[in-house]
Structures are given as structure tokens and as C-alpha cells.
Amino acid sequence: MVNFVLVAGARLGAWAWDDVVPHLRAADHAVHPLTLSGLAEKRGLPAGQQTHVQDIVTEVERHDLREVVLVGHSYAGVPVGQAAQRIGDRLARVVFVDSGLPVDGESFAAGWPDGGAELRAAIAADGGHWPCARPEHFTGHGLTEEQIARIVAGATPHPGATLTEPAVLTGPLAELPATYIRCLAAGEEPDEDVVGLVEGGHWRLAELDTGHWPMFSRPVELARLLLAAVDH
């Protein structure tokens, strides 16, 4: 048995994994979906980049979890990658789900094509939060109208500092036992860091024929890939 710790991307909370959790538990694994500070039921709590890293580390240590599989979707890959380096031999594997990767000294925003200028402007205009996306943002990702409505209804403006403060790595990402799940319909190729880690034999690559929010569009298939990452 392993302990899955599931962390969804920007604006989402533990609730985003509701359709995935039963399939992991049916395989006799423990599952801990986690809401990061400032989001969902934790809305209003102050949060920076390292707050989110500590949220994940604290979840692992508070429950004294072993054989931990950290799963980070989208933005959450950035704090998950950092947390994975800090939980020592508790870690079994990291799974990045169509996510960003932490780069030492750089922020999530820095990875945007414009260096994060548009994102920073949106955060400033919304009083320090990244505003929730409109429904049309989710079209073309294999989601039904009902699924889009569910995401929009549950989303929370995202604490801006978590996106603009730098990551802090304690070692090379190549040293992490990791799987990267690429969502093909999201449209973008994996970044050079992911390609290098996979081609170098350090990480495994899996692909899912859906868009950027597979926990909604393909929860059963996503659960299978998470289980496969453990079984290899």
C-alpha cells in the first residue's frame, strides 16, 4: 500500500480529485487529497510559494505517512517538486500531471512566454489574487458543459504570491523518482526540462488523450496511470 497525496492546480482544492479518489482506494491504497492555503475551504489564509511547499510537507509529517506518492497537477507541480525533496525516505514517487516543474530561484510566472508579465498584471489588478477563469477558458479540453460548470463553480481566486515567488530546490530534479503525465489535447509539447529528464532515463513519461484537467475529463484513466506509476 502507498499513500497518495493529491494536489490540484491553481484555483482548485482537494475537491477536484473527488472522481479519482475512489479508484485509488479501490486498489487498496490510502489517498490524501490536499487543499493548499488560500484556496477552497482554506480561502483567506495568506500564502506564498513556500507556504504551499510546507502545506504538503506538513500533510505528510502530520499523518506520519510512508511510501508517499506525491501527485502535482498544473501549478501544483512547482510546490510538489520542492516538497518531494524535503520528505526524505518517506517518498516513493512523484507524479507530475501536465504540470510545471520547479526551477531553483525562478517562479511559476517566469515560465510563461512573456516572462509572467500578463500574469503579474492580472494579479495586481485583482488585489493580489489570480482571478478565476471564465468558462470559455476550458473549451477544447475534453470537458462536458457540466464538468466546466463544476470547475468554475468550485474555483477560488489564487493567491498571487505563490505564483510570483521563487522556488527553492535542495538538489537536482533528476534525483527524484518521477513520472510525468502529458495530456495530449492540452496542445503544448512538454518543456525542455521534461524532455531532457525523460530522454536521460531519469523519469518515465506517460500520455493521456485528454485536456489539461484530466481529473474531471478522464478520472478513471488518470487513476490507472497513477496506479501504473506505482506498480512499475
C-alpha positions as CSV (number, residue, x, y, z in Angstrom):
1,M,0.0,0.0,0.0
2,V,1.1,3.5,-0.8
3,N,-0.1,6.9,0.4
4,F,-1.2,9.1,-2.5
5,V,-1.1,12.9,-1.7
6,L,-3.0,14.6,-4.4
7,V,-2.5,18.3,-5.1
8,A,-4.6,20.1,-7.8
9,G,-3.5,23.1,-9.8
10,A,-4.2,26.8,-9.5
11,R,-7.6,27.9,-8.1
12,L,-8.6,24.3,-7.2
13,G,-8.8,22.4,-3.9
14,A,-9.0,18.8,-2.7
15,W,-12.5,18.6,-4.1
16,A,-11.0,18.5,-7.6
17,W,-10.0,14.8,-7.0
18,D,-13.4,13.5,-6.0
19,D,-13.8,11.4,-9.1
20,V,-10.3,9.9,-8.9
21,V,-10.1,9.1,-5.2
22,P,-12.5,6.1,-5.2
23,H,-10.5,4.3,-7.9
24,L,-7.2,4.6,-6.0
25,R,-8.9,3.5,-2.7
26,A,-10.4,0.5,-4.6
27,A,-6.9,-0.6,-5.3
28,D,-6.3,-0.7,-1.5
29,H,-4.1,2.5,-1.4
30,A,-4.6,5.4,1.1
31,V,-5.4,8.7,-0.5
32,H,-5.0,12.2,0.9
33,P,-6.4,14.9,-1.4
34,L,-4.9,18.2,-0.2
35,T,-6.2,21.8,-0.4
36,L,-3.4,24.4,-0.3
37,S,-3.5,27.5,1.8
38,G,-5.7,30.3,0.4
39,L,-7.9,28.0,-1.7
40,A,-11.3,26.4,-1.4
41,E,-12.1,25.7,2.3
42,K,-8.8,27.4,3.2
43,R,-9.7,30.6,1.3
44,G,-8.4,33.8,3.0
45,L,-5.3,32.2,4.5
46,P,-2.2,34.1,3.5
47,A,0.1,32.1,1.2
48,G,3.4,32.4,-0.6
49,Q,5.3,29.8,-2.6
50,Q,7.0,28.3,0.4
51,T,3.6,28.2,2.3
52,H,2.3,25.7,-0.3
53,V,5.5,23.7,-0.1
54,Q,5.1,23.5,3.7
55,D,1.4,22.6,3.3
56,I,2.5,19.4,1.5
57,V,5.3,18.6,3.9
58,T,3.1,19.1,6.9
59,E,0.4,16.8,5.5
60,V,3.0,14.0,5.1
61,E,4.5,14.5,8.5
62,R,1.3,15.1,10.4
63,H,-0.1,11.8,9.3
64,D,3.4,10.1,9.6
65,L,3.0,8.9,6.0
66,R,5.4,6.4,4.4
67,E,5.6,5.2,0.9
68,V,4.3,8.5,-0.3
69,V,3.4,9.2,-3.9
70,L,3.1,13.0,-4.3
71,V,0.9,14.0,-7.3
72,G,1.0,17.6,-8.6
73,H,-1.3,18.9,-11.3
74,S,-0.5,22.0,-13.3
75,Y,0.8,24.8,-11.0
76,A,1.0,22.3,-8.1
77,G,3.9,20.6,-9.8
78,V,6.0,23.5,-8.6
79,P,5.4,23.1,-4.8
80,V,5.1,19.3,-5.1
81,G,8.5,19.0,-6.7
82,Q,10.1,21.1,-3.9
83,A,8.2,19.1,-1.2
84,A,9.4,15.8,-2.7
85,Q,13.0,16.8,-1.9
86,R,12.1,17.6,1.7
87,I,10.4,14.4,2.9
88,G,13.4,12.2,2.6
89,D,12.9,8.4,2.6
90,R,9.1,8.8,3.0
91,L,8.9,9.5,-0.7
92,A,8.2,6.6,-3.0
93,R,7.5,8.5,-6.2
94,V,6.4,11.9,-7.7
95,V,3.9,12.2,-10.4
96,F,3.6,15.4,-12.3
97,V,0.3,15.7,-14.1
98,D,0.6,18.1,-17.1
99,S,2.4,20.4,-14.7
100,G,5.1,23.0,-14.4
101,L,8.3,22.0,-12.7
102,P,10.2,24.0,-10.0
103,V,13.3,25.8,-11.2
104,D,15.6,26.9,-8.4
105,G,15.3,30.7,-8.0
106,E,12.5,31.1,-10.5
107,S,8.8,31.5,-10.1
108,F,5.9,29.8,-11.8
109,A,5.2,33.0,-13.6
110,A,8.7,33.1,-15.0
111,G,7.9,30.1,-17.2
112,W,5.2,32.0,-19.1
113,P,6.1,33.0,-22.7
114,D,6.1,36.7,-21.7
115,G,8.1,36.0,-18.6
116,G,4.9,36.4,-16.5
117,A,4.1,40.0,-17.3
118,E,0.5,39.3,-18.1
119,L,0.0,37.1,-15.1
120,R,1.6,39.7,-12.8
121,A,-0.7,42.4,-14.2
122,A,-3.8,40.2,-13.7
123,I,-2.7,39.6,-10.1
124,A,-2.1,43.3,-9.4
125,A,-5.5,44.2,-10.9
126,D,-7.3,41.7,-8.7
127,G,-5.8,42.8,-5.3
128,G,-3.1,40.2,-5.1
129,H,-5.0,37.2,-6.5
130,W,-5.1,35.5,-9.9
131,P,-8.8,35.8,-10.9
132,C,-10.8,32.7,-11.7
133,A,-11.0,31.7,-15.3
134,R,-14.2,32.2,-17.4
135,P,-15.9,29.1,-18.8
136,E,-14.5,29.6,-22.3
137,H,-11.0,29.0,-20.9
138,F,-11.9,25.3,-20.5
139,T,-13.2,24.6,-24.0
140,G,-11.2,22.2,-26.2
141,H,-10.0,20.1,-23.2
142,G,-12.5,17.2,-23.5
143,L,-14.8,18.6,-20.8
144,T,-18.5,18.5,-20.8
145,E,-20.6,21.6,-20.1
146,E,-21.4,20.1,-16.7
147,Q,-17.8,19.5,-15.9
148,I,-16.8,23.0,-16.9
149,A,-19.6,24.4,-14.8
150,R,-18.4,22.3,-11.8
151,I,-14.8,23.6,-12.2
152,V,-16.0,27.3,-12.5
153,A,-18.4,26.9,-9.5
154,G,-15.7,25.4,-7.3
155,A,-12.8,27.6,-8.2
156,T,-11.1,30.1,-5.9
157,P,-9.1,33.2,-6.8
158,H,-5.5,32.0,-6.5
159,P,-3.0,33.7,-4.0
160,G,-0.7,35.7,-6.3
161,A,2.5,35.4,-4.3
162,T,2.5,31.6,-4.7
163,L,2.9,32.2,-8.5
164,T,5.5,35.0,-8.4
165,E,7.8,34.0,-5.6
166,P,10.8,31.8,-6.5
167,A,11.1,28.0,-6.0
168,V,13.9,26.7,-3.7
169,L,15.4,23.4,-4.7
170,T,17.7,21.4,-2.5
171,G,19.1,19.2,-5.3
172,P,18.6,18.2,-9.0
173,L,15.1,17.1,-10.0
174,A,16.8,14.2,-11.8
175,E,17.3,12.6,-8.5
176,L,13.6,12.3,-7.8
177,P,11.9,9.0,-8.8
178,A,9.3,10.6,-11.1
179,T,6.6,10.1,-13.8
180,Y,5.4,12.9,-16.0
181,I,1.9,12.5,-17.4
182,R,1.4,14.6,-20.5
183,C,-2.2,15.5,-21.6
184,L,-2.1,15.4,-25.3
185,A,-5.2,17.6,-26.0
186,A,-3.7,20.4,-23.9
187,G,-1.8,21.2,-27.1
188,E,1.7,22.1,-25.9
189,E,4.8,19.9,-26.1
190,P,6.5,19.1,-22.8
191,D,9.1,21.7,-21.9
192,E,12.8,21.1,-22.5
193,D,13.4,20.2,-18.9
194,V,10.8,17.4,-19.0
195,V,12.1,16.1,-22.4
196,G,15.7,16.1,-21.0
197,L,14.7,14.2,-17.9
198,V,12.8,11.6,-19.8
199,E,15.4,11.1,-22.6
200,G,18.1,11.0,-20.0
201,G,16.4,7.9,-18.5
202,H,15.7,9.6,-15.2
203,W,12.0,9.9,-15.5
204,R,9.1,8.0,-17.1
205,L,6.7,9.6,-19.5
206,A,3.0,8.6,-19.8
207,E,0.4,10.2,-22.0
208,L,-3.3,10.7,-21.7
209,D,-5.5,11.6,-24.6
210,T,-7.4,14.4,-23.0
211,G,-7.1,18.1,-22.0
212,H,-5.4,19.8,-19.1
213,W,-7.9,18.8,-16.4
214,P,-7.9,15.0,-16.6
215,M,-9.3,14.5,-13.0
216,F,-12.6,15.8,-14.5
217,S,-12.5,14.7,-18.1
218,R,-10.8,11.2,-17.7
219,P,-10.7,10.3,-13.9
220,V,-10.7,6.6,-14.5
221,E,-7.9,6.7,-17.0
222,L,-5.9,9.1,-14.8
223,A,-6.3,6.8,-11.8
224,R,-5.0,3.9,-13.9
225,L,-1.9,5.9,-14.8
226,L,-1.3,6.8,-11.2
227,L,-1.6,3.2,-10.2
228,A,0.7,2.2,-13.1
229,A,3.3,4.7,-11.8
230,V,3.3,2.8,-8.5
231,D,3.4,-0.7,-10.0
232,H,6.4,-0.1,-12.3
